[in-house]
């Protein structure tokens, strides 16, 4: 299974922010899927699930369509399980996390709402759904669904900080992973500790620019495949995006999600959605992609992988480029723009770091799922333009890139990136549990620079061990053939000779 597009549209029955025809987008999405003969997944929010106006659209059996659940918690669902609605006045659906998301409720309340959704779905359609989605799903809910109903796939929001009040930061960047029972956002270390539902990231993020969107701000903008946004309705960008993920020798299944929630309205989404369906149909006919429903992708994923696999993404534009590496132990991203070379991101996946909502209830309008940072460009960058992250330095001077990087896959488990700089070639090799840094001569270091006071781990050094503390969790990395030290605004690792290795 390679080069997979998953079209997912989810259906709400209320939109309190402004007058909106929520029915028309669903009808038009069905027409598009039938016209191009493309499998499409539709996920019902409970308020739409209980309205025949929406469910009757799918009464006639159609093999193209998979039906599932969108697990936000609107007023009809909350009241159906005997709870009092806490949303704002006049809002039958409220996106604030403590109202509209499962994490805003106790474990028993989550269980009751999950049972109500699953049983109502079966009452209407005659079977339990195999796919669920939500911007954020907690580990308790996923584990309960796995053990009680046996799902094939779950979907959560893309990587983002602060957008719409939802922060999902430092996770498996793309494609899919098996979550830890302790932390939905952390890939499990083994079969014994994982939830056996592959979790797929939604919305199709630009692998170069989405991460850097809004540096120094408290929230990010959107650079995704969503047909309602600028990029998602631009044929040139859409083709670049698909070629980047599917024609670039990337390791993994090379997966992306398309589609749109109905609450954006047909006028806002129709141009991009029509363009995307046409492109998908042409590429499917040419044998360049597969278009599959969510549950089918989940089943194939489970057949292929018993634990979370390694994935890579290499992306290039005229003046910028990046390489992403993910496996069950960590993720990393190296970034190039003009002459800049920046190791912009390393997050460690450690199951001892429990999600915030493992037993607790979200109390405010925002929510956060994250992992343990080693380098975090976005949250370390300042409003005045100082960009945080890992800089490469030789004899006190930042190195400069003189041409684009080369890359080489190491089987299905690693990635080697070679950067061509004014000081010679620098090679980073991403292995399963370590990153090897190799330089042309002695005198090189990696400088991790922090320009903000928020979201920073506490750093200390004990011999060749760099110790960190984040959100009351202690963790560390070991440096071989190099010397770590604390600096005024971060830390530095200096090669003893012409290389060092960071063991994660």
N, C-alpha and C positions, 0 to 999 in steps of 0.2 A: 504494500500500500504506500504510494508516493503521490505527492502533488494533489492534495485533497482540498476541495472547497466545500464548506458546509454552510448552506443558506438557512439562516434562522430568523424568523419573524415572531415577535411575541405580541400578545394581544391584551390590551387593557380595555376596560369598559367605562372608565371615568378619567377625566382630565380637568382638574379644578383650576388650572392656571389661566385658561382662556377657552373660549368656545372652539370646539374641535369636532369634526366628523371623524369618529374612530372606526366606523364601519367601512367606509370607502377604501381605505388603504388595504384592508384584509381582502376585500373583493378583488381589487386590482392586483395584489400579490398572488392570489390564486390564479387569476387570468394569465399573469406573466409566467408562472411555473408551468401551466398547461400549454401555453403557446410554444415555449422552448423545450418542453419535456425535461425539466430539471427538477430533481428531488428537492423538496423544501420542508423544513421542520417548522411547525407552528406551536408555540408554547402559550398556554392559556393562563393568565392571572385569574384568581378565583372569581373576581367580580364578573369577568367575561365568561368563565366556565359555567356559571349558573344562568346565563342568558341564552335562550334558544336562538335569538337573533344571530349569535356568533357560532354556536355549536352546530346549528342546522346547515351551515355552509359546508360542513364536512360529513354530512349524513351518508352521502353516497361514497362507497369505498373507492379510494383512489390510491394506488400503490406509490404514487409520487410523494405523497404527504405522510410525514410522521407527526403525530400529535403528542404533546407533552405538557409540562407544567412550568409556569414562571412563578417562583415562590416568594414574591413579595406579599405583604400582609395587609390588604385593603380592609375597609370597614366591614363588608359582608362576611369575610372570613373570620375576623376577630369576634364579631358578634355571634357567628354560627357555633363557636366553641364556648359561648357563655361569658366572654370577657367584655369589659367596657372599652369602647373606642376612645383612644387618647389623642386622636388627630385634631388638627386645627378645625375651627368651625367652618362648615361648608365643604370640607375636604373628605370625600369618601375614599380617596387614596392620598396618602401623605408620605412623601419620600424621605422625611426625617428618619434617621436610623433607628431611634428608639420607638418609633411608631410603625414604620413601613417595612422593616426588616425583621427576620426571625430573631436576630441577636438582641432585639429590644424586649424579648420575653424570656421567662424562665424556661428551664429545660422541659418541664412538664407541659408548659403552654406551647412550646415549639412542637413537642410530640403530638399534642392534641390537634394543632393546626395542620401538621403534616398528614396525620391520619384523615382529617376531614378532606383535605385536598385530594389525596389518593383515592379515598372511597367515593367521593363525589365524581371524580373522573371515571372510575369504573362503573358507577351507576349510569352515567351518560353514554359511555362508549363501549362498555362491556369488558374492559380489560384495564390492567394497571399500566400507566405510562412507563417507558424505559428511559426517558430523558427528562431532566429538570434543569432549570437555569435560574440565576438571580445575579444581580451585581455583586453580591457577597453571600456566601453560604458558610455557615460555621461547621466545625468538625463534628459536634454532637449530632446535628441534623443530618449531615451526610452519612455518618456511621449508622444512625438509626435507619435511614432509607436503605442503605446497603443491606443491613441484616434483616430488615423486615420485608422489603419489597424487591430487592435485587435489581438495581438499576444498571444500565449499560453505560451511561454517560451523564456528566454534569458540566455545567458551563458557568463561568464567572467572568467578571469584568476584566478588561485589559489592565496592564500595568499603568497606574496613575497616582499622582499625589494631589489630594484635595479637591479634585474635580467633582462637582455636585455634592461635595461633602464626604465623598468616599475615597479613602486612601488604601490602595492595595499596592504595596511597595516592597521590592526586594524579593519577589517571587520567581517562579519558573517563567521565563519571559515570554515564551511562545509555545505553541503546540500543546502537549498534554503531559500530565504527571499523576502519580498515585499519591494522594495526600497522607500525611501522618495522622494517626488517631489523636495526637496531642494538638495538632495545629493544621487546620485545613490548608493554610497557605504555604506549608513546608513540605516538600517531597519526603516521603518516608524513606528510612534507611534500609528497610528490608520488607519482605512479604509479611513477616510476623507482626509488624507494627503499622502496616498501611491499611487504608480504607480502599477496598477493591473496586472503586469507581474511578475511572480516569476523569480528571478535571481538565477541561479545555478552556484556554483563554479566548475571550471574545474580541470582536471589533476590528481586528486586522490593523495593528499599529504600524506606522512608518518606522522601520527599525533604526533609522538614522536620526530623524528629527523629532519624533514624539517624545523621546526621553529628555531632550534639551528644551522642550517647549515651556517657556515661562521661568527660566532660571532666575533665582532670586525672589520669586513670588511664592505665595502660600498655596497656589493651585496651578494646575497645568491646563493649557489649551488642548485642542483635539486635532491630531493628524492621523486619520484612520480611513479605513475602507467604508465607513458609514456613508450611505448615499445622501444623507442630509447635510454632510459637511463638504467643504470645498474640495479636498483631495478626492473624496469618494465619488464625485461627479465629473472628474477630470479624466478623460480616456487615456491621456498620456501618462498620468501618474498611476492609474489603475494597471496599465500594461507594465509599467516599470515595476510596480509592486509585485505583480504576479511573476514576472521574470526573475525578480530578486529572490523570492522564496522558492520558486519551482525550477529554475534553470541555472542554478549556481553551485551545484555539487554540495549543497548543504546536507549535513547529517540529520537523519530523522525522517518522519513521515511527511514533513513539509506541508503543514496544515494552515488554513486560514478560514475565518468565519465571515460571512457576508450577511446581508439582510438588515431589517430595520424594525423597530417597535412602531406600532400604529399611532402612538401619541405624538409623533412628529408631524402627522398630517400628510396627505397625498401630495399636495402642492409642493411641499418642501423636499420630499424624498423621490418623487417620480422620475426626474431627469436622471439622477444617479443610478436608481434601481434599474431603469430600462437599459441604460448603457451597460451596466454590469451583467445583467442577464444575457445580453447579446454577446458580450465578450466571453462569458463563461460557456455559452453554447458553442461558439466557434472553437474555443480551445478544447472543449470536450470532444467535439467532432473530429478535431485534428489529433486526438489522442494525447494531448499535452497535459490534461488534468482529469481527475475524477470528481464528479459532484455526487456526494453521498449524504444521506440523512444522518443525524447525530448518533442515533442508537447503533446504526451499522458501523460507523467509524469507531464508536466505543467498543463494540464486539471485536472488530478486527484488531484494535489496539491491544485488547486483553489477550488475544490469541498470539500476537507478536511479542509482547513484552510482559514478563512476570513482575518486573520492578521498573521504576522510572528509567527510561533510556537517556542517553546523551543526545543533545541536539545542537546544531550550529546554524547561524545565519550570517552570511557575508553580504553586505550591501554597499553600493557605490553610487555617488552622484558626481556632478562636475567638480565641485569644490570640497566635498566631504565624503566620508566613508566610515564604515564600522564593521566589527566582527563581534558577534555574540556567541558565548559558550554556556550551555546549561547541562548539568547532570544532577544526580540526586544528592550531591554533596555541596555544590555551590554554583553560582552563576557569575559571569564576568563579561565586561564589554570594553573593548579598546576602540578609540574614536580618533579620527583624523579630520582636520579642517584646515585647508590651505597648508601652512607650515607647522601647525600644532599637532602634537602627538600626545594623547591623554588616555591613561587608563582610568576610565570614568566610573567604573562600577565593579565592585566585588561584594556579593552577599553570601554569607555562609548559611547553609541549611543544617540546623541542629535540632533534633527532635525534643531536646530538653527545653527548648524555648516554646512554651505553650502560647497558643493564641489568647488574646485578651478575653474572649467570650467562651472559653472552655467550660467555665461554670458560671461566669458573671454575665450580667445583663448590661447592654449598652444604655447609657443614661442620657446622652445628648443627641443632637441632630447629626453628628458626624460619626464615622466609624473608621477603624484602622486595623488592617491586617499587614504584618510585615515579618521580616527575618532579621538576621544579625549582620550589621554592616561592617565591612572592612574598608571599603571606599564607596563614597556616596556623593557623586558630583552634584546631583540636583539639590540635595538638601544642604550641601556644604558651600553652595555658591551664594554670593551676596548681591543685594540690590544694585550696588554701584558697579557691577560688571565683573568683579573678581570671580573667576570660575574655579570651583573646588575640584579635587580629584588627584590622581596620581601623575605627576610630571616626571619626565626622565631628564636627568641632569648629568653633565660631565664637566668636572673641574669648575663647578659653581655656575655653569651656564645651561639653560634649558636647551635641549637638542631641538633641531628643526628638521621637519620632513622635507625631502627633496623630490620624491616621487611616490606614487601610490604603493601600498603594501602588497605582498604576496601571501598566499595562504596554502596550507597543505593539511588535508585530513589525516589523522592517525587512526586508520581503521574506522571503526564506528564508535570510538571512545575518546578521541582527543583531537586537538586542533593546534597547528603551528602557524604563527603569524610572524612574518618578517617585514620590519619597517626599514626603509632606506632613508637614513638621516645624514645630516652634514657631518656627523661624527662617525659614520660607518653604519653597518647593518645591526639592528637590534632585533633579537628573536624572542618571542614569548611562546612557550609551549604549554598549553592547557591540558593537564592530565586529569585522571579521575579524582585524585585527592591532593594535587599540588600544582603549582605554576612555576615553571622554570624560566628564569630571565637570563639571556646570554648576550654579552656585549662584545664589541670589537677589541677592546683593550680594558685595562684596569681603570679605576677612577670614576665609574658610573654609579649612580644611585637612583632610587625611586623616592620622590618626595610627595607624600600625601598631605595636601594642603586644605585646611578648613578655614572658611571665611565667615562662618556664622556661629552663633552661640546655641542654636537649637538643634536637636536631633543628633547630637555628637556623642559617640562612645567616649568613655574615659579611657585614656591610654596610659600604659606603664610598660617598663621593660625589665625583664629578669634574665640576664645573660643573653642567649639567642632567642628568647621567647618574647613576642609582643603580646601583652595582655590587654584585654578590652573588657569594658562593662557597658551594657546597653539595656535599658529598661529593667534594671535589677538582675540581669543575667551576666555571669562571668564566662568569658570564652577566650581563646588564645590561638595564635598561629606560631609555628616554629620556623626559624630562618636558618637554612644551611648555607655555609660558605658566604655569609653576609652578616653585617652588623646592624641591628635595629637601634634607633635612638629616638627620644622624644624631642620635638622641635617646638618653637614658639607657637606655631599654628597647625600642629599635626604630628607626624612622625616621618622618619627617613630610614630607608634600608640601603646600606652601601655595600656593594660587592667587595669581598676580600681580594678577589683577583678579577676575572672577567665574567663571572656569573654568580648567581645565587638562586636558591629555590625556597619558595614559601610553601610550607606544608599546612594544609587547612584542616 
